[in-house]
Amino acid sequence: MNKSIKNICCIGAGYVGGPTMAVIADNCPDITVNVVDINKDRIESWNSSNLNELPIYEPGLDKIIERRRNKNLFFSNKVQENISNADMIFISVNTPTKKKGLGAGKASDLKWVEACARQVARFAKGYTIVVEKSTLPVKTAEVIKTILEAAELNNACKNLKFEVLSNPEFLAEGTAINDLEFPDRVLIGGENEDAILSLHKIYRNWVPEEKILHTNIWSSELAKLTANAFLAQRISSINSIGALCEATGADVREVARAIGTDSRIGSKFLDAGPGFGGSCFKKDILNLVYLSEYFGLPEVANFWEGIVKFNTWHQHRLSRLIIKKLFGTVSGKKICILGFAFKANTNDTRESAAINICKDLIEEGAILFIHDPKVDPKQIEIDLEKKEKYSNNKLKNQTQTLSEGGWYSTKNIIDSSDGADAIVVLTEWEEYGQLDWEEISRKLRKPAWVFDVRSIIPYDKIKALDLNFWKIGDGSK
Ligand SMILES: NC(=O)c1ccc[n+]([C@@H]2O[C@H](COP(=O)([O-])OP(=O)(O)OC[C@H]3O[C@@H](n4cnc5c(N)ncnc54)[C@H](O)[C@@H]3O)[C@@H](O)[C@H]2O)c1
């Protein structure tokens, strides 16, 4: 049954559901796109008249929302109604690592996906194509299909019919809109040619034919996990070489340039930094580890688990290094942290390296002044599991007398440098590459350190100043 799609429902208005559906609505003005979520606050923010209050920061997203919202793009909590009206339903809910029970710490928690499948089974009408957009373990489509098939049998009189497709999302936060507009590829996995064609036709509104790949459903599910595992592995690889560079006098950027010219290796994703973060890389590798163990392949599991273990070690290595340079103690010392998001151009802090590094420093008694242009201090509070020390600005200047670790949020980097012993750059926000180092240097307590964990501070602007400078993966200074 070749179905022409007029009404899409996306369950989950998060970092994937929101931008993905915005781009579909923008490129397919004849299709009505309803994005639904159980989280009322999130939906309210999506509907806010102030576009700075959207729940997700992505360059270019606000413009699309302005163009399409309440025209053919709608955000609401009306899950039931929109499932009933949809020809095609995207499942785009969270799939975090299980915290307890079988597979805890590794397997993905599929309770939200299962809940969605049950809602779809209950409220869908007629023939509906269900698309897995969430990243899922191989064989999840089977679970969804089993639930939907049970509904087909139980409601034979209602002519219910479902087809399940896998259409994993490869966007990267921070560049989501560009990635969605100009994808390297779109992957559609499934068994039913007509259903595949219906989804294919939607993407053909803006994606070139040769970039839309069809696979079987299991290859599609596994390809997404594999892509993230390879990307994370590359980050850990270059960070491991960075540590060796620091020890030997080499410079990881020179090594990266040298190997990146080899066309078999390629030059992308070779920036040493604080280690990978974001909601996906760790979770998806752990999922791969779980699947490998489950299918009796412990060597495969150990291989991939090593990538996650290395990443955690690397983050703690950085906190230890900072403490060591500051004479072995940071107790009562003021340190400015620049950047809390896991990467630039997003407000997402999930699994951000800044969390481990800041927690370590606070544990050692440091007083952190944390700056990030887009992250809400309330989110930092949740991530650090510690309340901001004082909201009274006057007290902020008395930190040198405090010995217990804590943190403040700040919007002013220059003011926060006053009396600080170190500046640590953790996120590559563009503005951190353009700071007034002369002024900052005047404010810092000497001897002071600048730790550039993202290689974005221009050394020529620092070298004449009375500052110690450390850069990730650089053993040459
Ligand atoms: N964030 C990324 O960069 C990225 C990239 C590619 C793939 N993915 C995958 O996409 C999926 C979603 O990720 P995300 O970052 O958008 O997650 P998210 O946590 O930002 O959003 C998920 C949303 O789903 C909602 N939800 C959960 N259960 C629901 C239900 N039964 N009915 C309605 N709404 C429900 C939640 O309230 C939440 O708002 C995950 O599987 C993730 O691995 C994420």
The ligand as a MOL file (V3000), in Angstrom:
LIG
                    3D

  0  0  0     0  0            999 V3000
M  V30 BEGIN CTAB
M  V30 COUNTS 44 48 0 0 0
M  V30 BEGIN ATOM
M  V30 1 N 20.7060 14.1420 21.1080 0
M  V30 2 C 21.3600 13.7480 20.0340 0
M  V30 3 O 22.3150 14.3710 19.5870 0
M  V30 4 C 20.9060 12.5100 19.3000 0
M  V30 5 C 21.3700 12.2870 17.9930 0
M  V30 6 C 20.9270 11.1540 17.3190 0
M  V30 7 C 20.0780 10.2590 17.9440 0
M  V30 8 N 19.6530 10.4890 19.2230 0 CHG=1
M  V30 9 C 18.7110 9.5310 19.8220 0
M  V30 10 O 17.4060 10.0800 19.7210 0
M  V30 11 C 16.6160 9.7220 20.8620 0
M  V30 12 C 16.0780 10.9650 21.5380 0
M  V30 13 O 17.1800 11.7230 21.9900 0
M  V30 14 P 16.9900 13.2210 22.5170 0
M  V30 15 O 18.3640 13.7540 22.7400 0
M  V30 16 O 16.0580 13.9450 21.6180 0 CHG=-1
M  V30 17 O 16.2620 12.9360 23.9220 0
M  V30 18 P 15.5360 13.9990 24.8540 0
M  V30 19 O 15.6200 13.4480 26.2220 0
M  V30 20 O 16.0430 15.3740 24.5750 0
M  V30 21 O 14.0030 13.9660 24.3580 0
M  V30 22 C 13.1540 12.8900 24.5100 0
M  V30 23 C 11.7550 13.4090 24.8000 0
M  V30 24 O 10.8330 12.3130 24.7670 0
M  V30 25 C 9.8010 12.6010 25.6980 0
M  V30 26 N 9.0450 11.3650 26.0060 0
M  V30 27 C 9.4800 10.2540 26.6560 0
M  V30 28 N 8.5020 9.3330 26.6980 0
M  V30 29 C 7.4200 9.8570 26.0730 0
M  V30 30 C 6.1070 9.3850 25.7880 0
M  V30 31 N 5.7260 8.1600 26.1430 0
M  V30 32 N 5.2430 10.1990 25.1420 0
M  V30 33 C 5.6280 11.4420 24.7630 0
M  V30 34 N 6.8650 11.9420 24.9920 0
M  V30 35 C 7.7590 11.1670 25.6370 0
M  V30 36 C 10.5450 13.1810 26.8790 0
M  V30 37 O 9.6710 13.9230 27.7180 0
M  V30 38 C 11.6030 14.0540 26.1750 0
M  V30 39 O 11.1680 15.3970 26.0250 0
M  V30 40 C 17.5280 8.8830 21.7520 0
M  V30 41 O 17.3240 7.5200 21.4420 0
M  V30 42 C 18.9210 9.2910 21.3100 0
M  V30 43 O 19.8690 8.2810 21.5110 0
M  V30 44 C 20.0330 11.6010 19.9080 0
M  V30 END ATOM
M  V30 BEGIN BOND
M  V30 1 1 1 2
M  V30 2 2 2 3
M  V30 3 1 2 4
M  V30 4 1 4 5
M  V30 5 2 4 44
M  V30 6 2 5 6
M  V30 7 1 6 7
M  V30 8 2 7 8
M  V30 9 1 8 9
M  V30 10 1 8 44
M  V30 11 1 9 10
M  V30 12 1 9 42
M  V30 13 1 10 11
M  V30 14 1 11 12
M  V30 15 1 11 40
M  V30 16 1 12 13
M  V30 17 1 13 14
M  V30 18 2 14 15
M  V30 19 1 14 16
M  V30 20 1 14 17
M  V30 21 1 17 18
M  V30 22 2 18 19
M  V30 23 1 18 20
M  V30 24 1 18 21
M  V30 25 1 21 22
M  V30 26 1 22 23
M  V30 27 1 23 24
M  V30 28 1 23 38
M  V30 29 1 24 25
M  V30 30 1 25 26
M  V30 31 1 25 36
M  V30 32 1 26 27
M  V30 33 1 26 35
M  V30 34 2 27 28
M  V30 35 1 28 29
M  V30 36 1 29 30
M  V30 37 2 29 35
M  V30 38 1 30 31
M  V30 39 2 30 32
M  V30 40 1 32 33
M  V30 41 2 33 34
M  V30 42 1 34 35
M  V30 43 1 36 37
M  V30 44 1 36 38
M  V30 45 1 38 39
M  V30 46 1 40 41
M  V30 47 1 40 42
M  V30 48 1 42 43
M  V30 END BOND
M  V30 END CTAB
M  END
